């Protein structure tokens, strides 16, 4: 059940972000999940085609970080899978 709850939480997180790209840290902060299960879920959602990711360098003085964005397939799935209450 935890995997399903995590997937729903991640879909909600991206929908609340209005489908804007999110760093791993932003996803972690917004969802409340710790790094271990979060990374596994992000990789699984990316493998299923629900998310896309890329490395991004925003500033030369900061380390690069991974940025995730929901795909069209992810948005379609989230719209169908989340109940109105879950989508809030």
C-alpha positions in Angstrom: 0.0 0.0 0.0 2.9 2.4 0.6 4.0 2.3 -3.0 0.5 3.3 -4.1 0.3 6.0 -1.5 3.7 7.4 -2.6 2.7 7.3 -6.3 -0.5 9.2 -5.5 1.4 11.7 -3.4 3.9 12.3 -6.2 1.1 12.8 -8.8 -0.6 15.3 -6.4 2.7 17.1 -5.9 3.3 17.7 -9.6 -0.3 18.7 -10.1 -0.2 21.2 -7.3 3.0 22.6 -8.9 0.9 23.3 -12.0 3.1 20.8 -13.9 6.2 23.0 -13.5 9.6 21.2 -13.4 10.6 20.3 -9.8 14.0 19.5 -8.3 14.3 16.3 -6.3 14.6 18.5 -3.1 11.4 20.4 -4.1 9.5 17.1 -4.6 10.8 15.8 -1.2 9.8 19.0 0.6 6.4 19.2 -1.0 5.5 15.5 -0.6 7.0 14.9 2.8 8.6 11.6 1.7 12.3 10.8 2.5 14.9 10.3 -0.1 15.0 6.5 -0.2 11.5 5.7 -1.2 11.2 8.9 -3.2 14.1 8.2 -5.5 12.8 4.7 -6.2 9.3 6.1 -7.0 10.7 8.8 -9.2 12.7 6.3 -11.2 9.7 4.0 -11.5 7.4 6.8 -12.7 10.1 7.9 -15.2 10.4 4.3 -16.5 6.6 4.1 -16.9 6.7 7.4 -19.0 4.9 9.4 -16.4 7.8 11.7 -15.6 10.9 13.0 -17.5 14.0 14.2 -15.9 17.2 16.0 -16.8 20.3 17.3 -15.1 20.3 21.1 -14.8 23.1 23.5 -13.9 21.5 26.7 -12.7 24.5 28.4 -11.2 28.2 27.8 -11.7 28.8 27.9 -7.9 26.1 25.3 -7.1 26.1 21.6 -7.9 23.9 20.4 -10.7 20.7 18.8 -9.8 18.0 16.6 -11.3 14.8 18.2 -12.4 11.6 16.2 -13.0 8.6 17.1 -15.0 5.3 15.3 -15.6 4.8 14.1 -19.2 1.5 14.4 -21.1 1.0 10.7 -20.3 1.5 11.4 -16.6 -0.9 14.3 -16.7 -3.5 12.2 -18.4 -3.1 9.4 -16.0 -3.2 11.7 -13.0 -6.4 13.3 -14.2 -8.0 9.9 -14.5 -6.5 8.2 -11.5 -6.9 10.9 -8.8 -10.3 11.5 -7.2 -11.4 15.1 -6.9 -10.3 15.1 -3.3 -6.9 13.6 -4.1 -6.3 16.1 -6.8 -6.6 19.1 -4.4 
